[in-house]
Amino acid sequence: MADIPIYKTLEEKKKLFENDEFFIINTKAELDRWFEYYSSNFKKEHSVDFIFRGMSEAKYKLFTSAQRFWITDNMEQWKPNYSYKDFVEELVNKAKLNPLLKKIFSLYDYSNTERDFPILSLLQHYGAPSPVLDWSYNINCATFFAIDGVKRNLSAGNSIDNYVSVYSIHKKKLHKKKELLSILDIANGIYPPITEFRDFGNENNPNSNSLFILSDFETTTQVDYRGPLKVKTKKPITSLYNQNIIPQEGLLMYNPFKDRPIENLFNVKLHSEGQNLHLEPFKCFNIHKDLTEYLRRLISTKYGIKKSMIYPHLYDDSKEIKEAVMNSIVR
């Protein structure tokens, strides 16, 4: 079994990300300033301008779950001439045979090829490996994922083992350069089969950094959306039969490479040959685990971000509604 590459120190990690005063947050005063700035109301006017991701360990690189399976299990050795993209396509094809998924997609009139990328969204949120990585338009949702269930390592001090991370990409700035496109832009407004992306991302070129996003909250990158977040696609690609994506205000980033984490794709030589996007390093905020309980209560009390909202179970909500009605009658 192979090891997943990790960052050994925050100093090593810093080289891959944008220089920012909040790269390391050690005190409550620093955390309060960061929280006030990045959770303030001014971003509500531009609901899809920024995207965020939270990680419970700062040492982890931004690999997808499919990449983790591929690397740790040395899957390249399992079968002659078996590639990472074969693995991804087989996940999609097996999912298409599932009787429940077949019934759902038929009911909503999705053609066979339109099902591929919605299937990746379902795989991602219900435990199977996928080549996509979760992001959120809401920094407080991303922060929840960074701090949920975190326990401080008493012996780690201020080493990287005692930090969580929240990542931030200024997507609107990239869209103005026609970078970090959605699948709808790449495929001219339709959902293509995943087989069309066999040549997307050149594994033989170390500077190739092709990637795209999957989102129901945008249609094309040429439009500046304002106001509250709304589903804008005629056929949902991420939220169909998926309760999680809406409360999490989520979108997905498709990474076609077998062993390149997302941050590496934002750090390539722009003028080398190959499929090069002009992606600059993005922000990373590393927060000491001593502060996570305070931060958990902060996002819960101020914005209502807690596990029951992030991972909805409608049975529980229905019971609460019934109890509220019954209690109101006896008062």
N, C-alpha and C positions, 0 to 999 in steps of 0.2 A: 504494500500500500504506500503510495507516494504522499508526501506532505504538501498541503496547500501553502504557497508562499505568503508570509506575513511581514508586517513591519516590526522591526526589533526595537526601534526607538522613535519618539516623536520627531527628533531631529532628522532621521532618515525619511520619515513620512513627509515632512514639511517641504522637501524638494519637489514633490509632485503636485503641490497645491498653491493656490494664489496666496500671496503675502497679505495677511490680515491681522489686525490687532487682537482679534478674538480667536486666533488659532489655538491658543491654550487658555482655558478658563479654570482658574484654581480657587477663586473666592466668590462669596455670595455677592459682593459689590460688583465684580466683573460679570457675573451671571445676570444680575438685575439689569445692568446696562445693555448687555447683549439681548436679553429677552425684550426689553422695552423697544429696542431698535428694530429687531427682526420680527417681532410679533405685533408691531404697531398697526394702526388702522390704515395707514396710507396705501398699503398694498391691496386693500380691498377693491380699489378702483380698477386695478389691473389683475384680474383673478388668475390668469394663466402666465404671467410674466416670469415667475420664478418657480423652480421645482426643488424639492428637498428630499433627503433620505436620512434615516436614522439607523445607526449600527450600535449594538450593545458592547462591542469591543473595538477600541480604536485601532488595534493592531491588525484587524482583518482588512484585506483588500476587497474591492468591489467586484467580486466574481458572482456569476449567476449560479443557481443551483445545479443546472446541467453541467457547467464547467467544473463544479466541485466534484460531482459524480465522475466525470470523465478523468479528472486528474487523480483523485484519491484511489480510484479502483484500476488505474492503468488500462482503461478500456480500449485504448488503441491496440493493445496486444491480444484482445479477446478473439478477434476474427480477422483473417487476412483481408487487407484492402478495405477495412471498415473504418470510416471516417467519423469525425464528430458530427458533421452535417447528416450523415446516415442515421446516427443515433437520434438527432432531433427530429428528422422526418419520420422515423419509426415511432417515436412517441406520439406524434400527431396522427399517424395512420392507425395505430392501435386504438387511440381515443375515438376515432371516427366510427369504430366498430361497436362501441359501447351502446347498448340498446337505449338507455336513458338519454344520452347525448344525441343519438340519432333522432329520437322522438322530438326533443326540444328544438333542434335545428330545423327539422322538417315542419314543425308547427309554425315556426317564425319565417319559413320560406327562405332559408339560407341555402344557396347552391352548394354543391360539394366543395368547390374551391373557396367559397366565402367562409367556410368553417375553420380553416386552418389557424388563423391568428386568434379568433375568439377562443379556440381550444387551448392555445398557449396561455391565455389569461386564466382559464379554469384550472389548468394544470398547476400554474404558479400559485394560486390561492388555496388549493386543496391538497397540497402535499406531494405532488409529483415533480420531478425535475423539469426545468424549462430554461430556455436561453434568454429569458427576459428578467429585468431587475425592477423591483417596485420603487416608484418615487411618488411624491405627493405634492399637490399644489399648496398644501397647508403645512407650514413649518411646525405647528403644534402637533399634528398627526405624526410627522416624521420624528419629532422629539419623543413622542410616546413610545415608538418602536426602539428608540435609542436607550430608554431608561427602564422599559418594562422588565421586571424580574431581576434587575441588576443587583448584584451583591458585591460589596467592596472587598478587595483583596488586602487584608491588613498588613501583609508583609511586602506589598508592592510599592508603598510610598508614592512617589510621583513618577514612577515608571509608566510606560505605555499601557501596562496591564491594568492600571487604575483609572482609565479614561474610557468614556463613550464618545461617539462621534455623530455630528449632524452635518450633512453636506448640502451645499446650496449652489445651484446653477442658474445664472441669469439667462433664461431661455429666450426672452424677447430680444436681447442684444444679439444672440446668435441667429435668431430668425431673420433679423434685419440683414444679415449677411447670407441668408438662405442656407444656414447650417442647422444641424440637429432637426431635420425635417420629420414630419409625420409620415406614416405609411401611405396616407391618402395623397400626399404630395408626390411621393416617389412613384406610386402606381396609378396616377391620374384619376384619383377619386374612387377607385374600386379596391376591394380586398383580394389580392392575388393569392394563388397557391404558394405554399412555402417552398416548393420545388423551384420556383422562379428565382429564389435567392441563393441558389447553389454557388454562384460565382460572386456573391456579395460578401466582400471581405477577403482580401488576398492573404492567405496564411503564409505564403512564401515571401511576402514583402513586410519587413519589420516595421515599416512606417505607414502601412495601410491602417485606416481607422474608421471604416464604414460602420455606421449605426443609425438607427432611427427610433422614433417613439410610436407607441400605440396609445391613443387617447380617444375617449368619447366626448371630451369637453372642448375639442378643437376640430375644425375641418381642414383648413389650409393655413399655412404659416403666413400668408399674405394679409390676413385679417387681424386687426388689433381688437380683441374681445375685451369688453369692459363690463363691469357690474358683476352680479352673482354668478357662481359657477353653474352652468347648465349643460345638459347633454345636447350635443349639436349634430350627432351623426344619425342618419336615417336608419341604419342597421347597427346597433351597438356592437362594438368589437371587444370591449373589456367588461361591460356591466351586464351583459346578457346572462341571466341565471347565476349571477354573482352578487351576493349581498354585501360583500366586503368593500368593493371598489368605490361605492358611492359615499359611505360615511368616512372612508379613508381619503376621499378626494384624490383618488389614485390615477396614475398613468404608468405605463411600462416602457422600459428602454430595451430594445432588442440589440444584443451583442452577438455577432456572427462568429466570433473567434473562439477557439478551443481553450486558450490559456492566457488571454490578455484581459486584465481587469479594466473596468471602465475608465479609471483615472489615467491609465496608460494611453488610452485612445485620445485623451485631451493633452498629450505631451509627445507629439510626433514632430519630425522635421518637415516643416510645411512645404519645402521646395524639393523634396525628394520625389522620385517617380512613384506612381501608384495612386490609389483612390484616397486622396488626402482631403479631409475636411479641415477647415481653419478653426479648430477648437482650441481655445486657450484654457489653461488650468483653472479649475473652479475652486470655490471656498470650502474649507473644512474647519469645523469648530469642535475642538476636543475638550470635553467637559469632565472634570474630576468626579469620580463616583461618590465622593463625600457629599456632593450637591444634588444627587439624583432624587433623593426622597423629597427634598424641598421643591425641586423642579416638577416632580410628579404631582404634588399637591397644587402647585401653581397653575399648571395647565388644566387640572381637573376643576379647581374652584373658579378660575377666570374664564375658561372656554368650554368646560364640560367634556374635555377629552379624557375618557377613561375606557377600561377594557370592554364594558358592556356596550359602548357606542362604537368602538373600533371593530369589535368582533360581534356583530348583532346576532341575537337568537330571538326570532320573532315569537317563539313560544313564551319566553320570559316576558317580553313586552306585552303580549296578550294577557298573561296572568296579572301583570301590574295594572293594566287597564281595567280588568274585571274587578280586582281588589279595590281600586280607586272608586269605582261605581258603587260597589257594595258598601264601602265605608261611608260614602256620601249619603246613602239612604238612612243609615242608623244614627246619623248625627242629629 
